[in-house]
């Protein structure tokens, strides 16, 4: 005697599969997107570290200032020589097509926030597709160079802490998240966590700042847990 599934049983099974898929697929997609963002972020982070080391080595210098970075012009010259640049926006008042309009970025909670100031230096797009905007701070809070980094250029989501990050570089070439006071790089785990809660986290101060976003990912072993 042959046995089979009734239409009702098939429909119930398909319904269960549909419910489970609806519950799990969005989470899987979010996890995939976060891993993709972190992979791109890690690539830019490593590229900065390696480039500054090479730049110092080529000049037999003990730090970036001695190596010749003393102005916005020398910083831009180093950038175009040592990074693989595919697009340059050297006019400080124009960020497109390197970056999205700074007014079009969002905070983690969806609120509007200006990504950066147009009065900074020029912008560049790397061969990886990441956009970088360096500014020679001259050791403000011990950050010698400040970078605004959009890991996928003008592509979305254009959200603080998702594809837009800060990277501060001390005079020795150490890269970390940016701080709000003078301190030694690399920052401590506790300090990175404090900056994340104070600035990057959407439910904290509401300042809409990208400081601390990179630090949180460094603390969590290159995982985007927020």
Z-matrix of the N, CA and C atoms (Angstrom, degrees):
N
C 1 1.461
C 2 1.523 1 108.93
N 3 1.330 2 116.58 1 128.09
C 4 1.457 3 122.10 2 -178.00
C 5 1.526 4 110.04 3 -86.52
N 6 1.355 5 114.54 4 138.88
C 7 1.461 6 120.34 5 177.20
C 8 1.528 7 108.77 6 -118.10
N 9 1.271 8 116.96 7 145.42
C 10 1.460 9 122.42 8 177.81
C 11 1.510 10 110.76 9 -144.79
N 12 1.331 11 115.58 10 175.65
C 13 1.460 12 121.45 11 178.05
C 14 1.521 13 109.23 12 -87.06
N 15 1.288 14 115.25 13 139.98
C 16 1.461 15 119.37 14 173.79
C 17 1.517 16 108.98 15 -78.31
N 18 1.321 17 116.08 16 161.99
C 19 1.462 18 121.10 17 178.13
C 20 1.529 19 111.00 18 -58.55
N 21 1.312 20 116.58 19 -39.18
C 22 1.467 21 120.92 20 -179.94
C 23 1.526 22 110.83 21 -62.89
N 24 1.331 23 116.51 22 -41.70
C 25 1.458 24 119.89 23 179.64
C 26 1.530 25 111.59 24 -65.75
N 27 1.330 26 115.80 25 -40.34
C 28 1.474 27 119.61 26 178.13
C 29 1.519 28 110.73 27 -62.95
N 30 1.352 29 115.63 28 -43.41
C 31 1.466 30 119.83 29 -179.03
C 32 1.531 31 111.52 30 -65.00
N 33 1.327 32 115.69 31 -39.90
C 34 1.468 33 119.49 32 178.33
C 35 1.534 34 110.39 33 -63.76
N 36 1.333 35 116.07 34 -43.33
C 37 1.466 36 120.61 35 179.25
C 38 1.523 37 111.43 36 -61.89
N 39 1.336 38 115.71 37 -45.62
C 40 1.467 39 119.72 38 178.66
C 41 1.519 40 111.11 39 -63.16
N 42 1.315 41 115.30 40 -36.82
C 43 1.463 42 119.36 41 178.77
C 44 1.518 43 111.77 42 -64.01
N 45 1.334 44 116.53 43 -42.26
C 46 1.463 45 121.26 44 178.38
C 47 1.527 46 110.50 45 -63.57
N 48 1.337 47 115.52 46 -44.51
C 49 1.465 48 119.85 47 178.26
C 50 1.527 49 110.45 48 -59.62
N 51 1.326 50 116.55 49 -41.80
C 52 1.458 51 120.70 50 179.83
C 53 1.516 52 112.77 51 -63.31
N 54 1.325 53 116.40 52 -41.82
C 55 1.468 54 120.89 53 179.65
C 56 1.519 55 110.70 54 -65.39
N 57 1.339 56 116.03 55 -45.30
C 58 1.465 57 119.90 56 179.46
C 59 1.523 58 110.86 57 -62.26
N 60 1.335 59 115.99 58 -41.80
C 61 1.465 60 119.78 59 179.06
C 62 1.514 61 111.03 60 -63.17
N 63 1.333 62 116.70 61 -43.17
C 64 1.462 63 120.67 62 -179.93
C 65 1.519 64 111.74 63 -62.30
N 66 1.331 65 115.94 64 -30.03
C 67 1.460 66 120.17 65 -179.16
C 68 1.521 67 112.75 66 -82.43
N 69 1.326 68 117.61 67 -32.97
C 70 1.469 69 120.86 68 -172.32
C 71 1.520 70 114.34 69 -99.28
N 72 1.328 71 118.36 70 -34.32
C 73 1.463 72 120.66 71 -175.29
C 74 1.529 73 112.62 72 -60.04
N 75 1.343 74 120.59 73 -46.71
C 76 1.475 75 119.08 74 178.27
C 77 1.523 76 113.10 75 -57.80
N 78 1.341 77 117.27 76 -40.22
C 79 1.460 78 120.55 77 179.04
C 80 1.521 79 110.98 78 -65.42
N 81 1.336 80 116.46 79 -41.88
C 82 1.460 81 120.49 80 178.29
C 83 1.524 82 110.83 81 -62.96
N 84 1.331 83 117.05 82 -40.35
C 85 1.460 84 121.15 83 179.14
C 86 1.518 85 111.09 84 -65.77
N 87 1.338 86 117.31 85 -41.60
C 88 1.461 87 121.04 86 178.40
C 89 1.520 88 110.73 87 -62.96
N 90 1.332 89 116.29 88 -43.50
C 91 1.460 90 120.37 89 178.91
C 92 1.530 91 111.33 90 -62.96
N 93 1.323 92 116.20 91 -40.17
C 94 1.463 93 120.54 92 178.46
C 95 1.525 94 110.49 93 -64.30
N 96 1.343 95 116.63 94 -43.83
C 97 1.464 96 120.25 95 -179.84
C 98 1.520 97 111.07 96 -63.07
N 99 1.334 98 116.67 97 -43.16
C 100 1.463 99 120.22 98 179.60
C 101 1.522 100 111.39 99 -62.45
N 102 1.317 101 117.03 100 -42.79
C 103 1.466 102 120.41 101 178.38
C 104 1.528 103 110.58 102 -63.83
N 105 1.320 104 116.79 103 -37.54
C 106 1.457 105 121.19 104 178.12
C 107 1.528 106 110.80 105 -64.82
N 108 1.331 107 116.85 106 -43.69
C 109 1.462 108 120.71 107 177.99
C 110 1.521 109 110.71 108 -61.06
N 111 1.333 110 116.51 109 -45.50
C 112 1.463 111 120.85 110 -177.44
C 113 1.526 112 110.80 111 -65.23
N 114 1.314 113 117.18 112 -38.89
C 115 1.464 114 120.62 113 177.78
C 116 1.519 115 110.85 114 -60.08
N 117 1.330 116 116.44 115 -44.50
C 118 1.463 117 120.66 116 179.41
C 119 1.527 118 110.97 117 -67.34
N 120 1.336 119 116.24 118 -40.21
C 121 1.460 120 121.01 119 178.76
C 122 1.528 121 110.74 120 -62.56
N 123 1.319 122 116.06 121 -44.66
C 124 1.460 123 121.21 122 -179.57
C 125 1.523 124 110.51 123 -61.22
N 126 1.310 125 116.75 124 -37.47
C 127 1.458 126 121.11 125 -179.71
C 128 1.524 127 110.86 126 -64.04
N 129 1.340 128 117.32 127 -43.83
C 130 1.466 129 120.47 128 179.00
C 131 1.531 130 110.15 129 -66.70
N 132 1.320 131 116.38 130 -42.99
C 133 1.465 132 121.99 131 179.35
C 134 1.529 133 110.32 132 -57.05
N 135 1.322 134 116.93 133 -48.12
C 136 1.465 135 120.97 134 179.63
C 137 1.521 136 111.63 135 -64.91
N 138 1.331 137 115.76 136 -38.22
C 139 1.465 138 119.74 137 -179.19
C 140 1.529 139 110.71 138 -64.35
N 141 1.325 140 117.06 139 -40.26
C 142 1.461 141 120.52 140 176.92
C 143 1.526 142 111.07 141 -63.06
N 144 1.324 143 116.07 142 -49.46
C 145 1.459 144 120.43 143 -179.26
C 146 1.528 145 111.06 144 -56.57
N 147 1.313 146 116.61 145 -49.31
C 148 1.462 147 121.55 146 -175.69
C 149 1.522 148 111.79 147 -68.24
N 150 1.335 149 115.69 148 -37.18
C 151 1.464 150 119.46 149 -178.79
C 152 1.522 151 111.64 150 -66.59
N 153 1.332 152 116.91 151 -44.01
C 154 1.459 153 119.22 152 179.94
C 155 1.526 154 111.55 153 -67.23
N 156 1.325 155 117.10 154 -35.42
C 157 1.458 156 120.09 155 176.18
C 158 1.520 157 110.43 156 -63.71
N 159 1.329 158 116.64 157 -44.08
C 160 1.464 159 120.71 158 179.16
C 161 1.520 160 111.24 159 -64.81
N 162 1.328 161 115.98 160 -40.23
C 163 1.462 162 120.97 161 -179.52
C 164 1.529 163 110.82 162 -61.83
N 165 1.339 164 117.62 163 -43.35
C 166 1.461 165 121.00 164 178.09
C 167 1.528 166 111.01 165 -67.66
N 168 1.323 167 116.41 166 -41.85
C 169 1.455 168 120.91 167 -178.90
C 170 1.519 169 111.59 168 -62.18
N 171 1.328 170 116.93 169 -43.26
C 172 1.462 171 120.96 170 -179.20
C 173 1.525 172 112.19 171 -61.77
N 174 1.315 173 116.32 172 -27.07
C 175 1.469 174 120.89 173 -178.29
C 176 1.524 175 113.15 174 -106.52
N 177 1.325 176 115.11 175 7.02
C 178 1.469 177 120.53 176 179.03
C 179 1.530 178 110.31 177 50.09
N 180 1.334 179 115.98 178 44.50
C 181 1.463 180 121.88 179 -175.63
C 182 1.522 181 110.13 180 -109.92
N 183 1.337 182 115.50 181 153.04
C 184 1.457 183 119.25 182 179.94
C 185 1.518 184 112.37 183 -86.84
N 186 1.345 185 117.77 184 -19.13
C 187 1.457 186 120.49 185 177.11
C 188 1.524 187 109.94 186 -152.18
N 189 1.324 188 115.58 187 175.43
C 190 1.470 189 120.29 188 -174.25
C 191 1.514 190 112.77 189 -69.77
N 192 1.322 191 117.41 190 -31.60
C 193 1.463 192 119.89 191 178.15
C 194 1.526 193 110.10 192 -66.84
N 195 1.320 194 115.93 193 -45.94
C 196 1.460 195 119.73 194 178.20
C 197 1.528 196 111.02 195 -64.70
N 198 1.338 197 115.93 196 -29.99
C 199 1.467 198 119.98 197 179.15
C 200 1.522 199 112.63 198 -71.33
N 201 1.339 200 116.94 199 -13.71
C 202 1.466 201 118.90 200 173.62
C 203 1.506 202 116.21 201 121.75
N 204 1.344 203 119.06 202 1.82
C 205 1.467 204 119.86 203 176.97
C 206 1.527 205 108.01 204 -85.12
N 207 1.311 206 115.16 205 101.47
C 208 1.462 207 120.65 206 -175.88
C 209 1.524 208 113.27 207 -128.78
N 210 1.327 209 117.08 208 -3.13
C 211 1.468 210 121.05 209 -178.20
C 212 1.516 211 109.44 210 -157.49
N 213 1.342 212 115.74 211 171.21
C 214 1.471 213 120.01 212 176.75
C 215 1.519 214 110.83 213 -61.08
N 216 1.328 215 116.81 214 -36.98
C 217 1.464 216 120.70 215 -179.29
C 218 1.528 217 111.43 216 -65.74
N 219 1.328 218 117.13 217 -43.30
C 220 1.469 219 118.84 218 -179.95
C 221 1.522 220 110.90 219 -70.58
N 222 1.335 221 116.85 220 -31.49
C 223 1.468 222 119.81 221 176.02
C 224 1.519 223 110.68 222 -66.57
N 225 1.334 224 116.92 223 -44.30
C 226 1.461 225 120.36 224 178.28
C 227 1.524 226 111.24 225 -65.14
N 228 1.331 227 116.41 226 -37.80
C 229 1.469 228 119.72 227 178.86
C 230 1.522 229 110.87 228 -64.38
N 231 1.337 230 116.80 229 -42.33
C 232 1.461 231 120.50 230 176.58
C 233 1.522 232 110.61 231 -62.33
N 234 1.326 233 116.84 232 -41.78
C 235 1.462 234 121.80 233 -178.77
C 236 1.518 235 111.26 234 -60.52
N 237 1.316 236 116.98 235 -47.66
C 238 1.468 237 120.08 236 -177.90
C 239 1.524 238 112.35 237 -71.07
N 240 1.336 239 117.11 238 -25.86
C 241 1.463 240 120.16 239 -179.32
C 242 1.522 241 112.58 240 -83.35
N 243 1.342 242 117.36 241 -37.40
C 244 1.458 243 120.61 242 -169.89
C 245 1.532 244 114.39 243 -102.97
N 246 1.312 245 117.33 244 -22.62
C 247 1.462 246 119.44 245 177.30
C 248 1.529 247 109.26 246 -98.29
N 249 1.315 248 116.00 247 154.43
C 250 1.467 249 120.60 248 175.42
C 251 1.519 250 108.19 249 -84.20
N 252 1.332 251 116.18 250 96.50
C 253 1.466 252 123.21 251 -173.55
C 254 1.523 253 109.83 252 -97.04
N 255 1.322 254 116.89 253 131.31
C 256 1.464 255 120.71 254 176.82
C 257 1.529 256 111.77 255 -113.38
N 258 1.325 257 117.42 256 -11.61
C 259 1.473 258 121.26 257 179.24
C 260 1.525 259 107.97 258 -152.87
N 261 1.340 260 116.99 259 133.41
C 262 1.456 261 121.88 260 178.34
C 263 1.516 262 110.20 261 -122.92
N 264 1.318 263 115.53 262 134.17
C 265 1.464 264 122.23 263 175.02
C 266 1.532 265 106.06 264 -124.25
N 267 1.316 266 115.78 265 78.47
C 268 1.460 267 120.82 266 -170.80
C 269 1.516 268 113.44 267 -79.26
N 270 1.321 269 117.43 268 -14.98
C 271 1.460 270 120.25 269 174.52
C 272 1.528 271 107.62 270 -76.27
N 273 1.337 272 116.65 271 115.45
C 274 1.466 273 120.53 272 -174.26
C 275 1.520 274 113.40 273 -63.20
N 276 1.334 275 117.75 274 -19.32
C 277 1.461 276 120.32 275 -178.76
C 278 1.520 277 112.39 276 -88.63
N 279 1.339 278 117.49 277 -4.88
C 280 1.464 279 121.39 278 -178.10
C 281 1.526 280 109.43 279 -124.78
N 282 1.319 281 117.25 280 121.57
C 283 1.470 282 120.15 281 -178.78
C 284 1.526 283 111.99 282 -105.40
N 285 1.316 284 117.65 283 -23.13
C 286 1.454 285 120.63 284 178.86
C 287 1.526 286 108.82 285 -84.46
N 288 1.343 287 119.60 286 141.30
C 289 1.463 288 127.80 287 10.90
C 290 1.530 289 114.80 288 -92.82
N 291 1.330 290 118.53 289 11.18
C 292 1.463 291 119.63 290 -178.28
C 293 1.528 292 111.94 291 -71.41
N 294 1.337 293 116.30 292 -49.24
C 295 1.460 294 122.58 293 178.44
C 296 1.527 295 109.43 294 -117.09
N 297 1.320 296 115.09 295 160.32
C 298 1.457 297 120.77 296 166.69
C 299 1.533 298 107.74 297 -68.90
N 300 1.323 299 116.40 298 157.12
C 301 1.467 300 120.11 299 175.41
C 302 1.526 301 109.04 300 -51.61
N 303 1.335 302 118.49 301 128.85
C 304 1.482 303 120.30 302 -175.66
C 305 1.523 304 113.65 303 -60.39
N 306 1.327 305 117.84 304 -19.72
C 307 1.468 306 120.50 305 178.24
C 308 1.521 307 112.90 306 -80.18
N 309 1.323 308 117.63 307 -8.51
C 310 1.467 309 121.08 308 -176.31
C 311 1.520 310 113.32 309 -96.21
N 312 1.327 311 117.48 310 5.57
C 313 1.465 312 120.65 311 178.46
C 314 1.533 313 110.44 312 -87.16
N 315 1.325 314 115.23 313 158.24
C 316 1.466 315 121.61 314 -177.67
C 317 1.531 316 110.26 315 -125.84
N 318 1.332 317 114.92 316 157.14
C 319 1.452 318 120.97 317 171.34
C 320 1.528 319 109.12 318 -81.50
N 321 1.310 320 116.55 319 172.20
C 322 1.457 321 120.94 320 179.48
C 323 1.523 322 112.22 321 -59.81
N 324 1.338 323 116.80 322 -31.95
C 325 1.466 324 119.72 323 -178.95
C 326 1.521 325 112.58 324 -85.66
N 327 1.334 326 117.23 325 4.92
C 328 1.454 327 121.46 326 177.95
C 329 1.517 328 114.45 327 93.27
N 330 1.318 329 117.53 328 -7.65
C 331 1.457 330 121.09 329 179.50
C 332 1.522 331 112.12 330 -72.04
N 333 1.304 332 116.13 331 156.13
C 334 1.460 333 121.13 332 -179.54
C 335 1.526 334 110.57 333 -77.45
N 336 1.325 335 115.90 334 146.86
C 337 1.457 336 120.99 335 177.56
C 338 1.521 337 108.57 336 -160.51
N 339 1.312 338 116.35 337 138.75
C 340 1.467 339 120.40 338 178.06
C 341 1.523 340 108.98 339 -74.92
N 342 1.318 341 116.64 340 129.50
C 343 1.457 342 120.92 341 -172.50
C 344 1.527 343 112.96 342 -72.97
N 345 1.325 344 117.48 343 -39.24
C 346 1.457 345 120.64 344 -178.27
C 347 1.520 346 108.68 345 -165.80
N 348 1.311 347 115.21 346 172.16
C 349 1.456 348 121.95 347 -177.10
C 350 1.523 349 109.76 348 -93.84
N 351 1.318 350 116.83 349 130.60
C 352 1.463 351 120.94 350 178.79
C 353 1.519 352 113.05 351 -64.44
N 354 1.338 353 117.32 352 -16.16
C 355 1.460 354 120.53 353 -177.20
C 356 1.520 355 112.96 354 -77.44
N 357 1.340 356 116.84 355 -1.60
C 358 1.463 357 120.18 356 178.82
C 359 1.529 358 109.91 357 -73.77
N 360 1.326 359 116.63 358 -167.52
C 361 1.459 360 120.93 359 -178.98
C 362 1.516 361 111.41 360 -81.03
N 363 1.336 362 116.16 361 -167.05
C 364 1.450 363 120.71 362 -175.97
C 365 1.520 364 113.74 363 -72.62
N 366 1.342 365 115.08 364 173.46
C 367 1.464 366 122.15 365 -179.91
C 368 1.519 367 109.38 366 -123.67
N 369 1.343 368 114.96 367 154.80
C 370 1.452 369 120.32 368 -177.20
C 371 1.527 370 109.73 369 -143.34
N 372 1.329 371 115.84 370 148.53
C 373 1.467 372 121.35 371 174.31
C 374 1.517 373 107.78 372 -110.28
N 375 1.344 374 115.63 373 126.39
C 376 1.453 375 121.64 374 179.62
C 377 1.524 376 110.87 375 -82.14
N 378 1.321 377 116.05 376 165.59
C 379 1.461 378 120.72 377 178.71
C 380 1.520 379 111.63 378 -60.90
N 381 1.338 380 117.43 379 -25.96
C 382 1.464 381 121.71 380 178.69
C 383 1.527 382 112.57 381 -72.92
N 384 1.336 383 117.35 382 -11.89
C 385 1.455 384 121.42 383 -176.68
C 386 1.507 385 113.57 384 99.49
N 387 1.330 386 117.74 385 -8.70
C 388 1.461 387 121.67 386 178.97
C 389 1.521 388 110.17 387 -76.49
N 390 1.320 389 115.88 388 145.90
C 391 1.462 390 121.74 389 175.70
C 392 1.526 391 108.41 390 -106.65
N 393 1.328 392 116.65 391 134.98
C 394 1.459 393 121.30 392 179.02
C 395 1.522 394 109.40 393 -125.02
N 396 1.324 395 114.96 394 145.03
C 397 1.464 396 121.14 395 179.35
C 398 1.532 397 107.62 396 -132.72
N 399 1.346 398 118.06 397 94.23
C 400 1.456 399 120.93 398 -175.88
C 401 1.523 400 112.41 399 -86.10
N 402 1.313 401 115.11 400 147.32
C 403 1.460 402 122.19 401 176.23
C 404 1.517 403 108.48 402 -138.73
N 405 1.318 404 116.57 403 127.01
C 406 1.457 405 121.15 404 179.16
C 407 1.526 406 108.05 405 -81.45
N 408 1.324 407 115.50 406 104.23
C 409 1.459 408 120.08 407 -175.93
C 410 1.518 409 112.07 408 -84.76
N 411 1.346 410 116.73 409 -20.16
C 412 1.446 411 119.52 410 178.92
C 413 1.508 412 113.92 411 69.15
N 414 1.340 413 116.36 412 40.46
C 415 1.466 414 122.74 413 176.58
C 416 1.524 415 114.01 414 75.31
N 417 1.322 416 118.19 415 27.74
C 418 1.457 417 120.40 416 170.22
C 419 1.523 418 107.86 417 -66.97
N 420 1.311 419 117.49 418 121.96
C 421 1.472 420 122.62 419 -174.96
C 422 1.526 421 112.42 420 54.29
N 423 1.334 422 115.62 421 30.40
C 424 1.474 423 123.38 422 -179.57
C 425 1.531 424 112.72 423 72.08
N 426 1.316 425 117.97 424 6.75
C 427 1.467 426 120.89 425 173.95
C 428 1.525 427 108.21 426 -90.80
N 429 1.312 428 116.17 427 116.57
C 430 1.460 429 120.79 428 -178.80
C 431 1.526 430 110.27 429 -79.79
N 432 1.333 431 115.92 430 -42.82
C 433 1.462 432 122.06 431 176.92
C 434 1.521 433 108.60 432 -129.51
N 435 1.327 434 116.87 433 135.94
C 436 1.463 435 122.58 434 176.29
C 437 1.529 436 108.55 435 -111.68
N 438 1.324 437 115.65 436 130.99
C 439 1.457 438 120.68 437 177.52
C 440 1.525 439 109.83 438 -116.39
N 441 1.328 440 115.68 439 133.66
C 442 1.462 441 121.04 440 161.32
C 443 1.518 442 105.38 441 -97.61
N 444 1.330 443 116.69 442 128.43
C 445 1.468 444 121.36 443 -174.04
C 446 1.523 445 109.98 444 -126.72
N 447 1.330 446 116.44 445 121.54
C 448 1.460 447 121.39 446 168.84
C 449 1.511 448 106.38 447 -105.42
N 450 1.312 449 116.87 448 108.90
C 451 1.463 450 121.86 449 -168.00
C 452 1.523 451 113.66 450 -66.05
N 453 1.335 452 118.48 451 -17.81
C 454 1.466 453 120.22 452 177.02
C 455 1.525 454 111.96 453 -128.48
N 456 1.326 455 116.16 454 28.16
C 457 1.455 456 120.07 455 176.10
C 458 1.518 457 112.80 456 64.68
N 459 1.303 458 116.67 457 -135.17
C 460 1.472 459 121.51 458 -175.32
C 461 1.528 460 112.99 459 -79.45
N 462 1.327 461 117.41 460 -9.77
C 463 1.461 462 119.89 461 -179.78
C 464 1.526 463 110.65 462 -64.82
N 465 1.336 464 116.08 463 153.82
C 466 1.448 465 121.26 464 177.17
C 467 1.511 466 111.93 465 -68.57
N 468 1.330 467 115.48 466 170.48
C 469 1.465 468 126.94 467 11.87
C 470 1.530 469 114.70 468 -86.26
N 471 1.338 470 118.11 469 -7.78
C 472 1.465 471 122.30 470 -177.66
C 473 1.527 472 111.00 471 54.85
N 474 1.316 473 114.43 472 57.45
C 475 1.462 474 122.75 473 -177.57
C 476 1.523 475 109.53 474 -126.21
N 477 1.335 476 116.05 475 135.32
C 478 1.459 477 121.07 476 176.38
C 479 1.532 478 109.84 477 -56.00
N 480 1.322 479 116.53 478 129.97
C 481 1.452 480 119.77 479 176.51
C 482 1.509 481 114.45 480 80.84
N 483 1.320 482 118.62 481 -3.00
C 484 1.467 483 122.35 482 173.11
C 485 1.538 484 108.60 483 -106.40
N 486 1.336 485 116.24 484 -63.76
C 487 1.463 486 118.59 485 176.14
C 488 1.518 487 112.67 486 -121.85
N 489 1.335 488 118.35 487 -0.77
C 490 1.464 489 121.72 488 177.40
C 491 1.531 490 109.41 489 -117.68
N 492 1.338 491 115.49 490 127.12
C 493 1.461 492 121.44 491 -175.76
C 494 1.524 493 110.90 492 -140.51
N 495 1.334 494 115.11 493 164.37
C 496 1.445 495 121.29 494 169.29
C 497 1.524 496 108.56 495 -104.27
N 498 1.317 497 116.04 496 151.43
C 499 1.453 498 122.20 497 171.19
C 500 1.520 499 106.76 498 -141.60
N 501 1.333 500 116.49 499 118.75
C 502 1.451 501 120.84 500 177.32
C 503 1.523 502 109.39 501 -105.77
N 504 1.313 503 115.56 502 140.62
C 505 1.464 504 122.47 503 -176.02
C 506 1.525 505 108.14 504 -121.53
N 507 1.330 506 117.41 505 124.95
C 508 1.459 507 118.78 506 175.99
C 509 1.527 508 109.71 507 -80.61
N 510 1.314 509 117.14 508 175.31
C 511 1.457 510 120.89 509 -172.74
C 512 1.523 511 112.16 510 -64.39
N 513 1.340 512 117.34 511 -18.19
C 514 1.462 513 121.22 512 178.62
C 515 1.524 514 113.02 513 -88.72
N 516 1.345 515 117.22 514 -8.13
C 517 1.459 516 120.75 515 179.22
C 518 1.512 517 114.38 516 98.07
N 519 1.340 518 117.74 517 9.55
C 520 1.464 519 121.29 518 177.27
C 521 1.521 520 109.78 519 -78.69
N 522 1.330 521 116.99 520 130.70
C 523 1.461 522 122.37 521 -176.42
C 524 1.523 523 110.15 522 -105.93
N 525 1.333 524 116.54 523 133.34
C 526 1.458 525 121.61 524 177.65
C 527 1.521 526 107.83 525 -154.78
N 528 1.326 527 115.77 526 178.96
C 529 1.457 528 119.49 527 173.99
C 530 1.524 529 108.40 528 -69.49
N 531 1.333 530 117.03 529 157.11
C 532 1.458 531 120.64 530 -177.25
C 533 1.527 532 111.09 531 -81.13
N 534 1.311 533 115.53 532 144.61
C 535 1.451 534 121.82 533 -179.17
C 536 1.521 535 110.39 534 -107.93
N 537 1.331 536 115.93 535 174.42
C 538 1.459 537 120.98 536 178.53
C 539 1.520 538 111.92 537 -111.90
N 540 1.346 539 115.56 538 11.00
C 541 1.457 540 120.01 539 176.48
C 542 1.517 541 109.01 540 -156.53
N 543 1.324 542 116.11 541 165.96
C 544 1.454 543 120.78 542 -177.85
C 545 1.516 544 110.94 543 -70.16
N 546 1.323 545 116.90 544 126.10
C 547 1.453 546 121.65 545 176.62
C 548 1.519 547 109.91 546 -161.32
N 549 1.315 548 116.05 547 164.46
C 550 1.453 549 122.06 548 -174.35
C 551 1.524 550 111.23 549 -80.22
N 552 1.358 551 115.96 550 138.12
C 553 1.462 552 121.77 551 175.24
C 554 1.523 553 109.55 552 -96.84
N 555 1.327 554 120.30 553 145.80
C 556 1.465 555 125.59 554 -3.16
C 557 1.523 556 111.77 555 -72.53
N 558 1.333 557 115.03 556 154.21
C 559 1.454 558 120.57 557 -179.27
C 560 1.534 559 110.43 558 -72.16
N 561 1.303 560 116.07 559 158.42
C 562 1.458 561 120.42 560 176.90
C 563 1.529 562 110.25 561 -75.39
N 564 1.325 563 115.41 562 160.99
C 565 1.463 564 120.85 563 176.88
C 566 1.520 565 110.87 564 -57.82
N 567 1.325 566 116.57 565 -42.10
C 568 1.465 567 121.06 566 -178.41
C 569 1.527 568 110.77 567 -65.88
N 570 1.323 569 116.68 568 -40.06
C 571 1.473 570 119.98 569 -178.92
C 572 1.521 571 111.36 570 -68.12
N 573 1.322 572 116.96 571 -40.30
C 574 1.466 573 120.11 572 177.06
C 575 1.532 574 110.43 573 -61.03
N 576 1.322 575 116.07 574 -43.05
C 577 1.462 576 120.41 575 -179.74
C 578 1.528 577 110.43 576 -63.20
N 579 1.321 578 115.40 577 -40.51
C 580 1.464 579 120.49 578 179.19
C 581 1.526 580 111.36 579 -63.04
N 582 1.319 581 117.00 580 -43.69
C 583 1.465 582 120.97 581 179.06
C 584 1.526 583 111.11 582 -65.79
N 585 1.331 584 116.56 583 -39.24
C 586 1.462 585 119.61 584 177.68
C 587 1.522 586 110.66 585 -60.34
N 588 1.317 587 117.22 586 -47.93
C 589 1.463 588 121.33 587 -178.52
C 590 1.526 589 112.10 588 -66.91
N 591 1.325 590 116.28 589 -31.84
C 592 1.449 591 120.07 590 -176.73
C 593 1.521 592 113.07 591 -81.22
N 594 1.336 593 116.91 592 -33.66
C 595 1.461 594 119.83 593 -172.36
C 596 1.527 595 114.29 594 -120.41
N 597 1.317 596 118.21 595 -56.84
C 598 1.465 597 120.98 596 -171.41
C 599 1.520 598 112.99 597 -72.33
N 600 1.329 599 117.00 598 -40.31
C 601 1.458 600 120.95 599 -175.48
C 602 1.527 601 110.58 600 -62.05
N 603 1.331 602 116.32 601 128.25
C 604 1.468 603 120.68 602 -173.21
C 605 1.513 604 113.54 603 -68.82
N 606 1.340 605 117.92 604 -22.35
C 607 1.458 606 119.90 605 -176.88
C 608 1.527 607 112.01 606 -101.47
N 609 1.334 608 115.90 607 15.14
C 610 1.465 609 118.90 608 -179.52
C 611 1.516 610 110.58 609 -94.13
N 612 1.319 611 117.33 610 -108.75
C 613 1.459 612 120.74 611 -173.31
C 614 1.516 613 112.94 612 -81.53
N 615 1.326 614 117.03 613 -16.82
C 616 1.457 615 119.75 614 -177.99
C 617 1.513 616 113.45 615 74.58
N 618 1.336 617 116.75 616 16.67
C 619 1.459 618 120.28 617 -177.05
C 620 1.530 619 112.34 618 -75.97
N 621 1.311 620 117.01 619 -19.51
C 622 1.459 621 119.30 620 178.69
C 623 1.510 622 113.10 621 66.58
N 624 1.309 623 116.68 622 43.68
C 625 1.453 624 122.64 623 -177.09
C 626 1.517 625 109.01 624 -108.54
N 627 1.343 626 117.50 625 146.91
C 628 1.458 627 120.25 626 179.27
C 629 1.528 628 112.47 627 -87.65
N 630 1.322 629 117.43 628 -3.44
C 631 1.463 630 119.19 629 177.10
C 632 1.527 631 110.75 630 -61.47
N 633 1.321 632 114.92 631 136.05
C 634 1.455 633 120.12 632 177.71
C 635 1.516 634 114.52 633 95.10
N 636 1.327 635 117.82 634 -18.48
C 637 1.470 636 119.77 635 -178.36
C 638 1.527 637 110.72 636 -65.19
N 639 1.324 638 116.51 637 -49.89
C 640 1.456 639 120.43 638 177.66
C 641 1.521 640 110.80 639 -61.98
N 642 1.327 641 116.71 640 -41.73
C 643 1.456 642 120.63 641 -178.85
C 644 1.515 643 113.17 642 -59.07
N 645 1.331 644 116.54 643 -40.06
C 646 1.455 645 120.97 644 178.55
C 647 1.528 646 110.55 645 -62.29
N 648 1.324 647 116.94 646 -41.82
C 649 1.465 648 121.29 647 179.95
C 650 1.526 649 110.41 648 -68.14
N 651 1.329 650 117.45 649 -38.02
C 652 1.464 651 120.44 650 174.94
C 653 1.528 652 110.75 651 -61.76
N 654 1.330 653 115.85 652 -43.12
C 655 1.469 654 119.99 653 179.29
C 656 1.519 655 112.44 654 -62.29
N 657 1.327 656 116.46 655 -36.75
C 658 1.462 657 121.59 656 -175.32
C 659 1.521 658 113.12 657 -93.61
N 660 1.348 659 114.67 658 25.49
C 661 1.471 660 120.87 659 173.71
C 662 1.528 661 112.14 660 57.52
N 663 1.336 662 114.63 661 49.67
C 664 1.456 663 122.32 662 177.78
C 665 1.539 664 112.50 663 58.50
N 666 1.313 665 114.11 664 47.14
C 667 1.471 666 121.49 665 171.00
C 668 1.529 667 108.04 666 -127.64
N 669 1.322 668 116.50 667 138.46
C 670 1.460 669 121.40 668 176.65
C 671 1.530 670 107.72 669 -92.49
N 672 1.321 671 116.45 670 91.93
C 673 1.453 672 121.74 671 -173.03
C 674 1.530 673 113.40 672 -92.82
N 675 1.302 674 116.88 673 -3.19
C 676 1.476 675 119.71 674 -178.18
C 677 1.523 676 110.71 675 -104.45
